[in-house]
Amino acid sequence: MSASSQSEPRSMKWESSGELAQRDLSELVNRLLDVESSNNSDELTRLSSKYDEEF
C-alpha cells in the first residue's frame, strides 16, 4: 500500500448546494485516476474538467 492509502480517513466537505467541495472533489478524482482503467480515467478527467468550467 502507498503512504497516501494508509493515511487517516477524513470526512469530505459538502457545500450547501449539495456539491462536494472543490478540494475534496479534486482529491477524490486524483485518487480514482490512480486505480481506474484508462476508459474510466478518461471519463473522470472529462467530468472533473466540466466541473471546473462551471466555476
C-alpha positions as a Markdown table, in Angstrom:
| # | Residue | x | y | z |
|---|---|---|---|---|
| 1 | Met | 0.0 | 0.0 | 0.0 |
| 2 | Ser | 1.1 | 3.5 | -0.7 |
| 3 | Ala | 1.6 | 6.0 | 2.1 |
| 4 | Ser | -1.5 | 8.0 | 1.0 |
| 5 | Ser | -3.8 | 5.0 | 1.2 |
| 6 | Gln | -2.6 | 4.4 | 4.8 |
| 7 | Ser | -3.4 | 7.9 | 5.9 |
| 8 | Glu | -6.2 | 8.5 | 8.3 |
| 9 | Pro | -9.7 | 8.7 | 6.7 |
| 10 | Arg | -11.4 | 12.1 | 7.0 |
| 11 | Ser | -14.8 | 13.5 | 6.2 |
| 12 | Met | -15.4 | 15.2 | 3.0 |
| 13 | Lys | -16.8 | 18.7 | 3.0 |
| 14 | Trp | -20.1 | 19.2 | 1.2 |
| 15 | Glu | -21.3 | 22.6 | 0.0 |
| 16 | Ser | -24.8 | 24.0 | 0.9 |
| 17 | Ser | -25.7 | 23.3 | -2.8 |
| 18 | Gly | -25.2 | 19.6 | -2.1 |
| 19 | Glu | -22.0 | 19.5 | -4.2 |
| 20 | Leu | -18.7 | 18.1 | -2.9 |
| 21 | Ala | -16.3 | 20.9 | -2.1 |
| 22 | Gln | -13.8 | 21.5 | -4.9 |
| 23 | Arg | -10.7 | 20.5 | -3.0 |
| 24 | Asp | -12.3 | 17.2 | -1.9 |
| 25 | Leu | -13.6 | 16.5 | -5.4 |
| 26 | Ser | -10.2 | 17.1 | -6.9 |
| 27 | Glu | -8.6 | 14.8 | -4.3 |
| 28 | Leu | -11.1 | 12.1 | -4.9 |
| 29 | Val | -10.8 | 12.3 | -8.7 |
| 30 | Asn | -7.0 | 12.2 | -8.4 |
| 31 | Arg | -7.1 | 9.1 | -6.2 |
| 32 | Leu | -9.6 | 7.4 | -8.5 |
| 33 | Leu | -7.4 | 8.2 | -11.5 |
| 34 | Asp | -4.6 | 6.1 | -9.9 |
| 35 | Val | -6.7 | 3.0 | -9.7 |
| 36 | Glu | -9.2 | 3.1 | -12.5 |
| 37 | Ser | -8.9 | 1.7 | -16.0 |
| 38 | Ser | -8.0 | 4.1 | -18.8 |
| 39 | Asn | -11.6 | 4.3 | -20.0 |
| 40 | Asn | -12.8 | 5.2 | -16.6 |
| 41 | Ser | -9.9 | 7.6 | -16.1 |
| 42 | Asp | -10.8 | 9.4 | -19.3 |
| 43 | Glu | -14.4 | 9.9 | -18.1 |
| 44 | Leu | -13.3 | 11.0 | -14.7 |
| 45 | Thr | -11.0 | 13.6 | -16.3 |
| 46 | Arg | -13.8 | 14.8 | -18.5 |
| 47 | Leu | -16.2 | 15.1 | -15.7 |
| 48 | Ser | -13.8 | 16.9 | -13.4 |
| 49 | Ser | -12.9 | 19.4 | -16.2 |
| 50 | Lys | -16.6 | 20.0 | -16.8 |
| 51 | Tyr | -17.0 | 20.9 | -13.1 |
| 52 | Asp | -14.0 | 23.3 | -13.4 |
| 53 | Glu | -15.6 | 25.1 | -16.4 |
| 54 | Glu | -18.8 | 25.7 | -14.4 |
| 55 | Phe | -16.9 | 27.7 | -11.7 |
